[in-house]
Amino acid sequence: MQKWPQAFGHQPDKRVREGSMCTVCEQGVLARFWVIENREYLRCPRCEATLLARANWLGLDEERAVYDLHNNDPDDAGYRAFLEKLAFPMLERVPQGASGLDFGCGPGPALARMLREAGMGMTLYDPFFYPSRPAPGRRFDFITCTEVVEHLHHPAKVFRQLDGLLKPGGWLGIMTCFQTSDERFDNWHYRRDPTHIVFYRESTLYLVAKRMGWELSVPQKDVAFFHKSL
């Protein structure tokens, strides 16, 4: 039976510190990258992910309080346009009537509504807002994860979980802001969100795909599609 995440990951992993194994690729040993505003960031030399040290993570109640401030209004035209960056490429990849899971859907959930309007059957899961889990053994034609993977306490475990929820031939669509420039990391708006604890380069996601046996395509910056083979 799968263990479902507490917050966006499993139990908080105390090993996310200098000298511990990377929780994204589970291959590289984390080294100190930068200390900014008393927050320690680590870098994996193998997958190039950047992680916030465990000692700097918010508690669950603090994390939930930040999410409660989010405005994910399904009727907000600007927010829908933002989500179209993932929705439109997904609709090009799956047939009408396909079954989808919006993993980490948040309080809206706007993306699921957009995909339902396009004829998709959608199931919602979010550890804070929609905690009911899909039936054991259920698999989906596609899974969406918008603005989720940067919150994961143990990304590799969750990627394996998502693989188990995905049918052979299915698609996993992820949206997260790719980390590109180390020189701008200290002032990067994405880093400043206290709930963001993992930052991925495009090269990081290619390594994730290789380890999972998926094929990766990047239709545009900050959007990644993983295809599970038949």
RAGIKA-V987277 format. One record per pair of residues at least 12 apart in sequence whose ideal C-beta (glycine too) atoms are under 6 Angstrom apart, sorted by the first residue. I is the first residue (numbers start at 0). GAP is how many residues later the second one is. Records with the same first field share a line. If there is no record, write none. Layout:
I: GAP, GAP
This chain:
1: 159
3: 129
4: 122
6: 53, 56, 120
7: 143, 144
8: 143, 144, 145
9: 144, 147
11: 141
12: 140, 141
13: 40
15: 35, 38
16: 36, 37
17: 12, 14
21: 22
22: 131, 132, 133
23: 23, 25, 131
24: 21, 22, 182
25: 130
26: 19
27: 16, 17, 18
29: 12, 14
30: 12
32: 17
35: 150
38: 17
39: 13
46: 157, 160
47: 153, 155, 156
48: 151, 155
49: 129, 149
50: 147
51: 145
56: 140
57: 136
62: 132
63: 64
65: 129
66: 61
71: 34, 35, 36, 38
73: 34, 36, 39
78: 31
82: 27, 28
84: 138
85: 60, 87, 89, 137
86: 27
88: 130
89: 83
90: 27
92: 78
93: 47, 48
95: 23
96: 22
97: 22, 43
98: 22, 41, 42
99: 15, 20, 22, 40, 42
100: 22, 39, 42
101: 20, 22, 42
102: 22, 40, 42
103: 22, 41, 44
104: 19, 21
105: 20
106: 22
108: 15
110: 33, 35
111: 12
138: 28
139: 25
140: 26, 29
141: 28, 29
142: 19, 23, 29
143: 29
144: 29
145: 29
148: 25, 27
149: 26, 46, 48
150: 44
151: 46
154: 43
158: 53
162: 49
165: 62
167: 60, 62
168: 61
169: 58
170: 54, 56
171: 54
172: 52
173: 50
174: 48
176: 13, 45
177: 24, 44
178: 20, 22
204: 19
208: 17
213: 12, 14
214: 12
